[in-house]
Each structure stands twice: as structure tokens, then as C-alpha cells.
Amino acid sequence: MFDAAIAAALPDKTLPAYLPKPPKGRTLVVGCGKAAASMAKAVEDHWLGELSGMVVTRYGYHVQTQRIEVVEAAHPVPDEAGRKAAERMLKMVQGLSADDLVLFLVSGGGSALLSLPAPGLTLADKQAINKALLKSGANITEMNCVRKHLSAVKGGRLAAACAPAKVITLAISDIPGDDPAVIASGPTVADATTFADAVAILEKYRISEPKTVVDHLRAAKDETPKPG
């Protein structure tokens, strides 16, 4: 029964039916998560048009692909490989046109794997707050609220960078309730949470370090893109 349940969610079975028609312009595939490489392979196997891009997955989860680059990084605490991949991905989606399509492939683990600190923060800051959250007892929705407000790509920021290209997100969810805004901290989904929410979560779990993170959240200078 367990094996059957896992097999039913595998990308090669679930993903092809949701692929859109190729656009007039370019198709760029980007993504993150423990299933991201398998999802990229499924796209390659069923896509009829031109294709390029990059996804980031966990060490040991590499799948051989032809047109979409697969990068490996650390999970659940982010590392330099994940930071570099996120930085490259943000650059990749710049300068697209309204005729182009960005296909974003996302699954569980993407929050750690795609980790680009917001301006003024460092990877060490992100690593420290991730460790503190993991130890705190915070649930995944609370953790990802904080992560969104410390990131240059999460909480809809990656989608904003893709404009004016069309963005389609295909997600394999590991989140109770399957809220797209919570899966991997929603890099391509509008964020209804706020800096104030993130501060309240740190206060709830008595997290006061690193100070740079707390100060960044309290300053609330660059809010995430909101629904509507």
C-alpha cells in the first residue's frame, strides 16, 4: 500500500497531464525541491518544443537530464551551492518577454535548496535562523513565513522577476492543506503573510538570534508581493 501511494505521486505519472502548450517564445524551466530533478526529467520526456533551464535538488537526488541542468545542494539547512543556484536562477529569468513561458517545478525541500538571502543578510544568517526554527517546534507554515521575509526569491519574488513572461507553477505538495503559497515558501506565489507575522513567530518561539535577522524583520522595508 505504501509503495502504491508513492508510485501514484511520481512525476513521470502525475506531471505530463498538466503541461501547457508551448508558447510563441522561449520556454524556461526552473525549479527546486527533492523531486525537482525527477520533475525536470518528466518535462523533458513529454515536451514537444524548445526547452532550457535549471533546477536545484538535494544531494544524492540527481536524475540524468539532457536540456535542463540539475544542481545539487543541502537540505534542511541551506549551503553555498543552494545560494549560488538561487542567484543564477534569479538572473536566468531576467529580460524575458510576454511571449515567453517560465515553467516552475516545485516540491518539498525547496525552501532550503533555493536560498538567496535578502539584501543585507548573509548565508550564515539564513543557516542560523533555519537551525533555530528547526529546533523550535514551529510548524512548516510558520517556518516558511519567516523564510519568505528573509529571501530574495521566496514569497512570490521569483515570479515578479519573471515579468512580463507567463509563469506556470507545477507543485508536488508535502504541505498539510496543499497551500501553494507554503510549498517551498512559494517563490512564484503571492504571499498573504507579512513581516509583522514573521516577527510574531520568532517571539512566539523565543528566537532572538541572529540579531541581523531580527532587525531585518522588524525594519520591514521590502514586503513580499501580495495577492491581487
C-alpha positions, 0 to 999 in steps of 0.5 A: 500500500505504501509503495502504491501511494508513492508510485501514484505521486511520481512525476513521470505519472502525475506531471505530463497531464498538466503541461501547457502548450508551448508558447510563441517564445522561449520556454524556461524551466526552473525549479527546486525541491527533492523531486525537482530533478525527477520533475525536470526529467518528466518535462523533458520526456513529454515536451514537444518544443524548445526547452532550457533551464535549471533546477536545484535538488538535494544531494544524492537526488540527481536524475540524468537530464539532457536540456535542463541542468540539475544542481545539487545542494543541502537540505534542511539547512541551506549551503553555498551551492543552494545560494549560488543556484538561487542567484543564477536562477534569479538572473536566468529569468531576467529580460524575458518577454510576454511571449515567453513561458517560465515553467516552475517545478516545485516540491518539498525541500525547496525552501532550503535548496533555493536560498538567496538571502535578502539584501543585507543578510548573509548565508550564515544568517539564513543557516542560523535562523533555519537551525533555530526554527528547526529546533523550535517546534514551529510548524512548516507554515510558520517556518516558511513565513519567516523564510519568505521575509528573509529571501530574495526569491521566496514569497512570490519574488521569483515570479515578479522577476519573471515579468512580463513572461507567463509563469506556470507553477507545477507543485508536488505538495508535502504541505498539510492543506496543499497551500501553494503559497507554503510549498517551498515558501512559494517563490512564484506565489503571492504571499498573504503573510507579512513581516509583522507575522514573521516577527510574531513567530520568532517571539512566539518561539523565543528566537532572538538570534541572529540579531541581523535577522531580527532587525531585518524583520522588524525594519520591514522595508521590502514586503513580499508581493501580495495577492491581487 
